[in-house]
């Protein structure tokens, strides 16, 4: 069994392993909405903790967030990937259905559909748009065009849904809203103007005023990539350095996995 550094070992109760990047804020917002006590354990990316053996015992994929729930009866549950973490929190702590729908109901499947939409499409496409627009160490115009266009299409889908319902899954907040919110909160950093999508903007602003959202966005530090923060002229030195060092870090982490594209007979027919 991997040996944890003492300060990183899970304590009794709910332990959230995270970092000041997009996805872990979903979990802190959900925990704050339910007023759950939790122990936040920050993963030091610069020190390589996300690839350490002890962290791999929690999340073999080496990403955040992850949960370790040490229950009162001594049993331990480990969960990784943000959607799974949100569903676990809802299942374990949301008995009154404040941020979730009862399992098996039509509303539950709507909630799950939009949560899946976020993790399968909206999040990855926004992430790729962000990479090519803000972090790529060399210009790749076609990739920037492709992912920004797809991110805008997904905002259109969301805007249309929010023209018919006050929340993405219906008439009240669910984990699907929490998952989607953090990317809309980061739209400008990814290269999308949220003001082009009035229903998304109104929904985003409504959620941003909720006290639990505001509190969750402070852990472990105030969220760095909000539409407002990245637009502040006085803070641009930080973002210049973030883009420079973040781009190099991503490139370095990817370098070991590079390889030649496997050819197929139809290659280059589209060029």
C-alpha positions, 0 to 999 in steps of 0.5 A: 500500500502506498504511504501518504505524506502525513499532511496528505493522508485522509482524515475522518469525514469527507476529504477533497483532493484538488488544485486551483483549476477548473474541475475541483471547484465543482466539488467545493461548490456542491459541498458548500451548497449542502453545508458539508464539512470537508477537509481540502487537501491541495495537490502540489502539481509543481512538486509532481504530487499528482503523479506520486504513487500515493495519489495514484492509489486514489486516482490512477489517472492523476487528475483532480478532483478526487474524494476519500470518504472515511465513514464513521463505521471505519469504511472508506470510499474513494471516488475520482472524476468530477461527475462521479464525485458530484454524484457521490456527494449527492447520493451520500449527503443530499437526502433532501434533494437540494442539489439532485433529483431522486434516483430513477425519476424522469428528472434524475435522468434529465439531470444525468443527461446534462451532467454527461453533456458537460463531461463528454462535450462542453468541458472537453471542448472548452478545455481544448479551446482554452489550450489552443487559445491561451496555452499552446506554445506555437500558433495552431490557427485551425485548432483554435478555430475548430474548438472555439467554434465548437465551444460556441455551438455548445453555448448555443445548445445551452442557451436554447435549453435555458430559454425554456427552463430556469435551470439546465435540468428543470425548475431547480438547481442540480449537480448538472448546473454546478458542473456546467457553471464553472466552465461558463464562469471561465468562458472568456479565458477559453475564448467565448463571449458569454454575452452572446448567449443571454440565457446562459449569461442570466443563468450564470449570473443568478448562480454566481450570486448564491452564497454557497457558490461564492464560498466554494469559489474561494477554496483553495484560493479565489478562482483565478479564471473567471470572466471578470478576473481575466479581464482585469487590466491590473492583473495581466502580469499573472496571466502572462506568466500563467500562459507561459509556464502553463504552456510549458508544463502541459508540453512537458507532461505531454512530451513523453507520450508523443508518437507518430500518427498511425497511417491509414490508406485514406490519409490526406484525401481531405487536404 
